[in-house]
């Protein structure tokens, strides 16, 4: 759950969450650990957390997803997910018995468990960033036992730019990349779940995934200051001409307008479809600006168009412009020309950008996006919770 600091209900939720945790800290002194309870915590059960939850070795690790969003908790329960509510004391009692909590964002009130219990904490984060961070952005994660990264380059950035101790950084990889390597889910079912009608299922798919306003309150997420309605109408015409459709994926922090989109434009925002990997798998071409989603899409070796717009980061870059591995467009006309070109002739994109893409892929993943990340992650979790058996 993303906390809205202006919403009093969210403050009330945090208050109840905190009270439950404080009560459970006392309980923890008289309870026994249960190594079969591994707790996952994040805004949604997606990305690296979902990949862990979906692991095939349920007899080795039994994962539970903790949320403080009561509505989302009900949704997960309906899906038969092992979901815990931060607003229910009995559920936090379960969390207190866990030897390990894994998160991909911050902790909210769980920081009390970090400070006052012997529960281990692992950070798996949620994306390789263009966005500039510094050590102040990771005050909580600096206190974790481990932080998992994807390559030696990321490890170096975490030390030099983010202020981490090198001993806490582990080269595991991102578990969510496994599905992008294996591609072992039904793309047809994904398309149907989004609501793409039967007569459009065979069309090529454009994914437009801009990042949010970040540190620039006046930023327009649509290319080159285009009006949303005008831009989507023109994009719709391109889709008609190229026998394609477009998925519009707005960031979690971008408000979703209550509007009807043109015929070939589909709302695929994070709020409705948090599982980004499934969306990436069905997409034939990506258009983005500074979104970290590009580095996941890189693993699919498909055309990627970057918008040459000002980056909205007040602290500069973690990874600079040189890591934009695909085609960069400078105007709205350039965008639509390039979209049509690479939709119709994807092999031309490959000829132009394959070498650069492979180089950057190696830098960012060091071969750790190999389809085996979840196996390494489960092994590492076992070593942490059962150190004696791993010797």
FENZI-V430373 format. One record per pair of residues at least 24 apart in sequence whose ideal C-beta (glycine too) atoms are under 7 Angstrom apart, sorted by the first residue. I is the first residue (numbers start at 1). J is the second residue. D is the distance in Angstrom with one decimal. If there is no record, write none. Layout:
# FENZI-V430373
I/J/D, I/J/D
This chain:
# FENZI-V430373
1/43/6.1, 1/67/6.2, 1/68/5.2, 1/69/3.8, 1/72/6.7, 2/43/5.4, 2/252/6.0, 2/253/7.0, 3/108/7.0, 13/68/5.4, 13/87/6.7, 14/108/6.3, 14/109/6.1, 16/87/5.1, 17/68/5.2, 17/86/4.3, 17/87/6.6, 17/108/6.6, 17/109/4.5, 18/109/4.2, 20/86/6.7, 20/89/5.1, 20/92/4.2, 21/92/6.0, 21/109/5.3, 21/110/6.8, 21/112/4.9, 21/113/6.3, 22/112/6.6, 23/89/6.5, 24/92/4.8, 24/93/5.7, 24/96/4.1, 25/112/6.5, 25/116/5.4, 25/117/6.3, 27/93/6.0, 27/96/5.7, 28/96/4.6, 28/117/5.5, 31/96/6.3, 31/97/5.5, 33/97/6.0, 33/99/5.0, 34/97/4.6, 34/98/6.9, 35/99/5.5, 35/385/4.8, 35/386/6.6, 36/62/4.8, 37/62/6.4, 37/64/6.2, 37/94/6.3, 37/97/5.8, 37/98/4.3, 38/62/6.7, 38/63/5.1, 38/98/6.3, 38/100/5.3, 38/102/6.8, 38/381/6.5, 39/64/5.4, 39/66/5.4, 39/95/5.2, 39/98/4.7, 39/101/4.6, 40/64/6.9, 40/65/4.8, 40/66/6.9, 40/102/5.3, 41/66/4.9, 41/101/6.0, 41/103/4.5, 41/107/6.9, 41/110/6.3, 42/103/6.0, 42/104/4.4, 42/105/5.3, 43/105/5.9, 43/252/6.7, 44/274/4.0, 45/76/6.6, 45/81/6.6, 46/274/4.1, 46/275/5.1, 46/276/6.8, 47/104/6.0, 47/126/5.4, 47/176/4.8, 47/276/6.8, 48/104/5.5, 48/124/4.1, 48/126/7.0, 48/174/5.4, 48/175/4.8, 48/176/4.9, 49/102/6.9, 49/104/5.5, 50/275/6.6, 51/175/3.6, 51/176/4.6, 51/178/6.0, 51/179/6.9, 51/374/5.7, 52/102/6.8, 52/175/5.5, 52/374/6.7, 52/377/6.3, 55/374/5.2, 55/378/5.9, 57/378/5.9, 60/378/5.9, 60/382/6.7, 61/378/5.8, 61/381/5.9, 64/94/6.9, 66/95/6.1, 68/108/6.8, 99/385/4.6, 100/381/6.6, 100/384/6.1, 100/385/5.7, 106/140/5.7, 107/140/5.6, 111/140/6.1, 114/143/5.8, 120/145/4.7, 120/384/5.7, 121/145/5.5, 122/146/4.8, 122/148/6.6, 123/147/4.5, 124/148/5.1, 127/292/3.3, 128/154/6.7, 128/292/5.6, 128/295/4.3, 128/319/7.0, 128/364/5.8, 129/292/5.4, 129/318/4.5, 129/319/6.6, 130/290/4.6, 130/292/6.4, 130/311/6.9, 130/317/5.9, 130/318/6.6, 130/319/5.4, 131/214/6.9, 131/313/5.0, 131/318/6.2, 132/313/4.8, 132/315/3.6, 132/316/4.0, 132/317/5.0, 132/318/5.5, 133/161/6.6, 133/162/5.6, 133/315/6.6, 133/318/5.7, 134/161/6.5, 134/162/6.8, 134/315/5.9, 135/162/5.7, 135/163/2.8, 138/162/5.2, 138/163/6.9, 144/168/6.7, 146/170/5.4, 148/172/4.1, 150/174/5.6, 150/364/6.1, 150/365/5.3, 150/368/5.7, 151/363/6.6, 151/364/5.5, 151/365/5.5, 151/366/3.9, 151/368/6.6, 152/366/5.9, 153/363/5.1, 153/364/6.5, 157/318/5.9, 161/318/6.2, 170/380/6.8, 171/368/6.5, 172/373/6.5, 172/376/5.4, 172/377/5.6, 172/380/6.2, 173/365/7.0, 173/368/3.5, 173/369/6.1, 173/373/3.9, 173/376/6.7, 174/373/6.3, 175/373/4.8, 175/374/4.7, 175/377/5.3, 176/277/5.5, 177/299/5.9, 177/369/4.2, 177/373/6.0, 178/371/5.2, 178/373/5.4, 178/374/5.3, 179/277/5.1, 180/277/6.0, 180/280/6.6, 180/281/6.9, 180/296/6.5, 180/299/4.6, 180/300/6.1, 181/299/6.7, 181/369/6.4, 181/370/6.7, 181/371/3.7, 182/371/5.3, 183/281/6.2, 185/278/6.5, 185/281/6.9, 187/281/6.0, 187/282/4.8, 190/278/4.7, 190/281/6.8, 190/282/5.2, 191/282/5.8, 194/266/6.0, 194/268/5.9, 194/273/6.7, 195/266/6.6, 196/245/6.7, 196/266/6.4, 200/245/5.6, 203/243/5.5, 203/244/5.2, 203/245/5.0, 204/242/7.0, 204/243/6.7, 204/244/4.2, 204/284/4.4, 204/343/5.7, 205/244/6.6, 205/245/5.8, 205/247/6.1, 205/282/5.6, 205/283/4.8, 205/284/5.2, 206/244/5.7, 206/246/4.2, 206/285/5.4, 206/287/6.5, 206/339/6.7, 207/247/5.0, 207/249/6.2, 207/279/6.5, 207/283/3.9, 207/286/4.9, 207/287/7.0, 208/246/5.9, 208/248/5.4, 208/249/6.8, 208/287/4.7, 209/249/4.2, 209/286/6.6, 209/288/4.9, 209/291/5.3, 209/293/5.0, 210/288/6.4, 210/289/5.3, 210/291/6.5, 211/251/5.8, 211/289/5.9, 211/290/5.0, 211/291/4.2, 212/251/3.9, 212/253/4.4, 212/254/4.7, 213/312/6.1, 214/312/3.7, 214/313/6.0, 215/312/5.5, 215/313/6.1, 215/314/3.9, 216/312/3.9, 219/312/5.0, 221/254/6.2, 223/307/5.1, 223/309/6.9, 223/332/5.8, 223/335/5.8, 224/309/6.7, 224/331/6.4, 224/332/4.8, 226/332/6.1, 232/261/6.3, 232/262/5.7, 232/265/5.4, 233/262/6.0, 234/336/7.0, 235/265/6.5, 236/262/3.6, 236/263/6.4, 236/264/5.1, 236/265/5.7, 238/336/5.9, 238/339/6.2, 238/340/6.5, 239/264/3.7, 240/264/6.4, 242/340/5.8, 242/343/4.9, 242/344/6.6, 244/343/5.9, 247/279/6.4, 247/283/6.8, 249/279/6.4, 284/343/6.9, 285/339/7.0, 285/342/5.8, 285/343/6.0, 295/364/5.9, 298/325/6.1, 298/357/6.3, 298/360/6.8, 298/361/5.5, 299/361/7.0, 299/369/5.5, 301/357/6.7, 303/342/4.1, 303/346/5.6, 303/349/4.1, 305/329/5.9, 305/335/6.8, 305/338/5.6, 305/339/6.7, 323/360/5.7, 325/353/6.6, 325/356/5.4, 325/357/4.7, 325/360/4.5, 326/353/5.5, 327/353/6.6
